[in-house]
Amino acid sequence: MNKRPLYFDYAATTPVDERVIKVMVECLGFNGNFGNPASSSHAFGQQARQSVEQARRQVAELVGAQPEQIVWTSGATESNNLALKGVAQARGIAGGHIITSQIEHKAILDTAKQLQDAGIAVTFLVPDADGLITPQAVSEAMREDTFLVSLMLVNNELGTVNDIPAIGQVVRNRGALFHVDAAQGAGKVAIDLAEWPVDLMSFSAHKLYGPKGIGALYVGLRTQQRLLAQIHGGGHEGGLRSGTLATHQIVAMGEAFALAAASFDEEKALIVGLRERLLKQLLGIAGVRLNGSPTQRIPHTLSLTFSEGEFNSTALLASIAFSATSACNSASNAPSHVLLALGHDARAASRTIRLSLGRFTTEQDIDQAAQLIKAACASAPAFWQ
Ligand SMILES: *Cc1c(COP(=O)(O)O)cnc(C)c1O
């Protein structure tokens, strides 16, 4: 087998932590916890239900929510769909106005466009030069009929962190609901939903060392009775999301979130150290630029644009697995909508790479990657040196 490339794409997905795999497989076989959590009449179902509820507490705990405010979904894409469509449809009246931004994940952008087609006005805010959405920009975009604002906590391409508490205050003062896509933020940014003025928040397990295909939506007090289910059949999850609960996935997400809580500070310090080690080596390359705010960011994700020339990212991909734009856009091969919104042209976008670090990144990985990237630049025309 060929040697695998170095993994620098944790923002696209993470491997499942071995400790998570262990609790996950215990929910599968006949000797395990395989019951249907809805089978409340016998011990198999009751045991599964207990595990599901423990996982709900673990997820709630990481983000300062109450367990009963967590609704299981199939991932952040579904959570985003439920939040936006659910709030829009629960109003029972046509029209109205939603605010989001140009640099959201496609799961928000495409859903917002769907609502636009259905007759709802949508403002797609332009980020500032640092890739941030400011409370002031939100305030200025608010209209009399704005009923929902949806913005991300951490941008998946840039690693920038919006000031969600400050934006939330603006939204709440105007009486609208506030949804936050926290798929990239959970476990990396301290989230406190008991204090933050946020009404809905989306989570995904596979960005935090859990399995793919499981996520959650936080539904706060103000949103109850103001959210319409999108998947019907059996009334699971308080009627908000039907379907037999995937015990193994849910238990795994709970464990992943509990591990993130337990190692929060330690892991952050580790990633900061690795990021510094990487940047020290890469910022020596002439003309390289870090995209997005240098300060308001998580250390895990770095978007770097290399200067004019033949920076051969395709060749580099054989030895380092990174995202050339965003994994979510890679299917279409279009220039990143995030970089275009920041004012980059398509050519600059094509000279941009996203490196994302995580739990299993080593100093050796960092040094090797830095060498490979420097070599890729050195083989470009002379003005690199
Ligand atoms: C990955 C991601 C999603 C989609 O999550 P899935 O669980 O893969 O559906 C949504 N928003 C952001 C910001 C993401 O990074």
The ligand as an ORCA input file, in Angstrom:
! r2SCAN-3c Opt
* xyz 0 1
  C     -19.457     20.327      8.225
  C     -20.327     21.513      8.390
  C     -21.708     21.438      8.215
  C     -22.384     20.165      7.790
  O     -22.377     19.209      8.806
  P     -22.770     17.689      8.489
  O     -22.884     17.080      9.854
  O     -21.642     17.142      7.684
  O     -24.062     17.704      7.765
  C     -22.439     22.570      8.413
  N     -21.875     23.724      8.754
  C     -20.556     23.855      8.926
  C     -19.969     25.164      9.319
  C     -19.724     22.749      8.743
  O     -18.415     22.882      8.887
*
